[in-house]
C-alpha cells in the first residue's frame, strides 16, 4: 500500500484521530557536549537527560526541552552536506535583532534568506556543526497564507 492509499484508508475510518502534534525531534550529532552547548546558547534549551553510557536506544543521547518541544540529540556521524531541510522555530518580531546578536556572538554565519513578500515574516537561517539548518521565523502560517492571497 503506498502513502496516498494509506491516507485514503485512514480518512474513511470512523473515529480516526489525526496527529495532534510533533512528539519529538531527533538529530544526529558528532559531539553531544558541543551540540548541547549550541542548543542551550542559541535556543535556550534545558538539558533534562543524558544517557551517559546506558544505551536504551541506538546510541548515547541527550534530551532537551524548548518550551514543551522535546529535542533528542543522538551521537553519530554528521550529515555529509548542508541542505535546505530545516527546523523553524517561532520568535517574536520584536526579538529579531536580539537573535541576530546571539547568533553572531556564537560565531554562527547568518545565511541570506530566500526572497519574501510583504507580510510573511522575517527569518534567520543558520547551520549547526553537523550541517543541520535552523530557521528563526517571526511570522505565522496564517500571516503567510494571507500575504500570498492579497
C-alpha positions in Angstrom: 0.0 0.0 0.0 1.5 3.4 -0.9 1.3 6.5 1.1 -1.6 8.0 -0.8 -3.8 5.0 -0.5 -2.9 4.7 3.2 -4.2 8.3 3.7 -7.5 7.4 2.0 -8.0 4.3 4.1 -7.4 6.3 7.3 -9.6 9.2 6.2 -12.5 6.7 5.7 -12.1 5.0 9.1 -14.7 6.2 11.6 -13.3 7.7 14.7 -9.8 8.1 13.2 -7.7 10.6 15.2 -5.5 12.9 13.4 -1.9 13.6 14.6 -2.0 16.0 17.5 1.5 17.5 17.1 5.1 16.7 17.0 6.2 14.3 19.7 9.9 14.9 19.5 12.7 15.7 17.1 15.9 13.6 16.9 19.1 14.9 15.4 22.3 13.0 15.0 25.4 15.0 16.2 29.1 14.0 16.3 29.8 15.8 19.7 27.0 15.7 22.3 28.6 18.2 24.6 29.3 20.8 21.8 25.8 20.3 20.4 24.3 20.6 23.8 26.0 23.9 24.3 24.7 25.1 20.9 21.1 24.2 21.9 21.5 25.9 25.3 23.2 29.0 24.0 21.1 29.6 20.8 17.7 28.2 21.7 17.7 28.4 25.5 17.1 24.7 25.7 17.1 22.9 29.0 19.0 19.6 29.2 16.8 17.1 31.0 18.5 13.8 30.4 21.9 12.3 29.4 22.1 8.6 28.8 25.8 8.5 29.6 27.0 5.0 28.9 23.5 3.4 29.2 22.2 2.7 25.7 18.4 2.4 25.8 18.3 3.5 22.1 20.9 3.0 19.3 23.5 5.5 20.7 24.3 7.8 23.5 21.8 10.6 23.7 20.8 13.8 25.4 17.2 15.2 25.7 16.4 18.9 25.8 13.2 20.9 26.2 12.5 24.2 24.5 9.1 25.2 25.9 7.3 21.9 25.5 9.2 20.7 22.5 11.3 17.6 23.2 14.6 17.5 21.3 16.8 14.4 21.3 20.4 14.7 20.3 22.0 11.3 19.5 25.7 10.6 19.0 26.6 9.7 15.4 28.1 10.9 12.1 27.3 14.4 11.0 25.3 14.9 7.8 27.7 14.8 4.8 26.5 18.1 3.4 24.2 21.1 4.0 20.7 21.1 2.5 17.6 23.3 2.8 15.8 20.7 5.0 15.4 22.6 8.2 13.5 23.1 11.5 12.0 26.5 12.0 11.3 28.0 15.5 8.9 30.9 16.1 10.3 34.1 17.6 8.5 37.4 18.1 9.4 40.1 15.5 10.4 42.4 18.4 13.2 39.9 19.3 14.6 39.5 15.8 17.7 41.8 16.4 18.3 40.1 19.8 18.6 36.8 18.0 20.9 38.3 15.3 23.2 39.3 18.2 23.0 35.8 19.8 23.9 34.1 16.5 26.8 36.5 15.8 28.1 36.1 19.4 28.1 32.4 18.9 30.2 32.8 15.8 27.5 31.5 13.5 27.0 32.7 10.0 23.6 34.0 9.2 22.7 32.8 5.7 21.0 35.0 3.2 17.3 34.1 3.3 15.0 33.4 0.4 13.1 36.2 -1.2 10.0 37.1 0.7 6.8 39.1 0.1 5.5 41.7 2.5 3.7 40.3 5.5 5.1 36.7 5.6 7.6 37.4 8.4 11.3 37.6 8.7 13.7 34.7 9.1 17.2 34.0 10.3 18.8 30.9 8.8 22.0 29.2 10.2 23.7 25.8 10.3 25.0 23.9 13.4 28.2 22.0 13.5 26.6 18.9 12.0 25.1 20.6 8.9 21.5 20.9 10.3 19.8 24.0 9.1 17.7 26.0 11.5 15.4 29.0 11.0 14.1 31.5 13.5 10.9 32.9 11.9 8.7 35.8 13.0 5.6 35.0 11.0 2.7 32.6 11.4 1.1 30.2 8.9 -2.0 32.4 8.8 0.0 35.5 8.1 1.9 33.8 5.3 -1.2 32.4 3.6 -2.9 35.8 4.0 0.1 37.6 2.3 0.0 35.0 -0.5 -3.6 35.8 -1.3 -3.5 39.6 -1.0 
